[in-house]
């Protein structure tokens, strides 16, 4: 994945050089020709290498259909055509990201739920790659800041996290929390979706609760105003948004995104401004009409 990401960056660089030379016409045609040729050859070679390195995408296993249908109501609500697209996107994700069990065997249910969690927030986009994720480590239970298992409920227990520093491009999930998130899909709580929204937020280079990679500039200030207003309501006990959302802007985004994907109708009715901006950003209007 690191090699492919580097090659994609180089391809983008050559493309920018090519566009700059042609669009701005800073050089005469005589000098432009060799630069254009070099850029085109560079792009072609890089794309060829990417194709050779790229892992084949497996077909969606027939045995997973029942798992997906029974556990993911988001999938059940899709049209037959979009269900096919959803499954295809899941398999593409699984071809790009490795899932490793820590002292557990990865089961089909784990793969289905993780892949579905990854696709749900970005299904409104025709194409999406989590370029900031290479591995997912699945722990059997909750864990601590030193990645140790924690069963004592009086201690701080982590259900999921996105790594930084030496753990960058990695996500850690508790299998218990992963499955719990899909066992009750009306509680507005889904750890895996929460963590994938963090990754979306981080794609612009900063985890700040303002996902500029998907949020149009015109919504940035209204979004910030809403965050502060809604966090105040949480502190005052006047909100049905999970209290953890008041931790900071980053956590607020992920918490209300869980709410958006699990109870869209309720969010639209209770927090219409939040629903509008999230719907525009995720490019999904999933609340069913009354």
N, C-alpha and C positions, 0 to 999 in steps of 0.2 A: 504493500500500500504506500509506503514511503517513496519508493522508486516511482510508482505511477503518479503520485502527487507531484513529485519533482518534474517529471516529464510533462505533465499537464501545465505546470507553471511555465516551463520553457516554451511550450507551444503557444501559450497565451502571450508570452513576451515577444515571440516572433510575429505573432498576429498584430500586436500593438505597433511594432516597428513598421510592419508593412502598411498598416492603416495610416500611421503618421506620415510616412513618406508620400503615399498617394494623396491623402486628403488635404494635407497642408501644402504640398507641392513646393517643398523647400529646396529641392534639388532639380537640376535640369534633367530632361529625359535621358540624356547620355549617362549621367551618374545614377539615375534611378534604376535603370534596367538591371545591373548586377545585384543591387541590394534587394530588389523585388525577387529576383531568381533565387538568391540565397535564402531569403525569408520563406519562400514557397517550398523550397527543397527541405529546409529545416523543419517546417511544419509537417510535411509529408513523412519524413523519416521518423519524427517523434510519434506521430499517430500510428505509423506502422509498428514501432516498438511497443507502444501501448497495446495495440491489438494482439501482439504476440504474447505479452505478459498477462493480459487480462484473463481472469479465470472464467471458465464457461459457467453459464447460468443454468442450473438444473431445472427441470420441469417441476411444477407443483405436485407433490405426491398425492395421489387420490385418497390415501388414508388420512391426510391432514384436513380434508374438507369437513368432516364431522367435528373435528376439534375446533376448527376456526368458527364454524357456524354456531356451535353450542356455547362457546366462551366469549365471543366478541360480537356484541350487539351492533357496533358500528358497521361491521361487515354485513350483518344480516339486513341492515337498512339500505344497503346499496342496491342499485339496479343490477340485473344479471351482467350487463356489459361492464359496469364498474367493478363488479366482483371479480371478473376475469383480470381486469387491470390491477386491482388490489393484490391479487395473488401473484401476478407477474412482478409487481414492484417488491413484494415480500422476498421473492426468490433472488431478485437482483441484489437486495440489501444483504441477504445471507451469503451471497457470493463475494461481497466486498468486505464484510466484517466477520471476524472469527469470534466464536463463543466458546469459552473454556469453563468447565466446572471445577470448582475448588473443593476437592474431596467428595464430589458427587458426579454422577453420570448425567450428561445432558440428555433430557428426554424430548420427544417430539413436541410435547406440550410447551416446554420451555422455548424451543425454537419458534413455534407458532406465535406465542404471546409476545416474545421479544420483537420479532419481525413486524407483527401487527402494531405494536407500540411505536415502532420507528416510522411506519408509513402513515398512521393516522394523522399526525400533525402536518404532514407535508403532502397529503394526497391531493390537495388543491393545485399543486404545481405539476406540470407535465413531466418534469424530470427533476430528480433530486439525488444528491450524493452527500453523505455525511463525511466530508473531507477531513473532519477533525475527530474521527473515530476509526480505530483499527481493531480493537479487542473489547469484548465484554466478558468480565469475570463474574461468574454466578456463584455466590455463596449460598449455603443451605439455609442460613438464618441471618438475623440482623448482626451487624458488626460494629466495632468501635473505630476510633480515629487511627488506631494502629493496625486496623484490618483484622482484629481478633474477634472471635465469636462472642456475643453477649446475649445471655439468656435472662439475666437479672433485669427485670423491668424498671427497677429503681435507678438504673444507670442510663446514660445517653446511648441510645441505640440508633444506628444509621440503617435505613432501608435501601438507600441507593445514593450514588454520588458519581460525579464526573471528575476524573482525575486532572490534576494540574502538575506542573513541574516534571519530575521524573515519571509521574503517572499520567502525563498528558496523552491524549488520543486513546484513553481507556475509560471504560465505564464499569462500575461495580454495582451489582444488584443483588439483593437478597431474594432467593427463590420464593421464600415465604411471602415476601411483600409483593413480588411480581404476580403470583397467583392470587393473592388476596385482592389485588387491584382489579382483577377481572371476575372475581367471585360475586361481588356486589357492584354492579355498574350504575348504581344510582346514588352512591354515597359521595360522589364528587372527589374520590381519592383514587389515584392510580400512579404508583411510584414510577413505573417505567416511562409512561408518557411525560411525567414531571421531568425526568432526567433528559429525555430527548429534546424537550423544549429548552432546557439549559444549553444543550449543544447548539440548537438553532440560534439562541441568544448570543453564544460565544463566536459564531461564525464571522461577525464583523470585527473580531479582535478584542472585544470587551464584554464581560458578563455584567451587564448593568440593568437588565430588565427592559431595555429598549432594543428590540431585535430589528435593527435597521436593514438587515438583509432581506426582511420580508415586509417591514412596515414602511409605508409611504411617508415621506417627509412631512406632509401636511397633517399627519396624525400624531407626530411626536410630542408636540406641546400639549394637545388635549389629553394624550395618553399619560404624560407626566402629571398633569393636573388631576386626572382621575385616580392615579396611583395614590397620591397624597391624600385625596379626599377619602378613598376607600380604606386606606390604612388607618386613618383617624376613626372611621366608623367601626373598624375591627376593635381598636383599642377601647372605644366607648361601649363595646358590647352591643352595637346596633347593626351588626352584619351577619349574614349566614355564610360568609367566606371563611374558610378554615383559618384559624388564628395564626398558623405558621406563615401565612401570606403576608403578615405584618412585619416579618423579620427584616426585610429590605426589599428594594425594587426587584431584584433578581428573583427572589423567592415568590414575590407577588405574581410575577408573570407566569411562573410555572404552576402555581396553585390555582390561579383563575383559568389557566389553560386546561387543567384537569376538569374543572367545573364546566368549561365550555364543551369539552368533548364527551363528558358523561351525562350532563343534564342541560343540553343547549336550550330547551324550551324554558326551563326554570331561570336560567341565566338571562335570557332575552326578556323575560317578564320582570324579573327582579332588578336586573342591572342592565337596562337596554343600551346605555352608552358603552359599557364594557363589551357587551356582545357585538355591537356594531364594529368597533375597532378590531376586535379579535377576528370577526368574520371577514373583514376586509384584508387583514394581514395574512391569515391562514388561507384566504381565498376559498372559504367554505361557509355556505349559509345552510347549516344543518338542522336548524330548529324547524320542526314540522309545524305547519299551520294548525291553529286551533280548530 
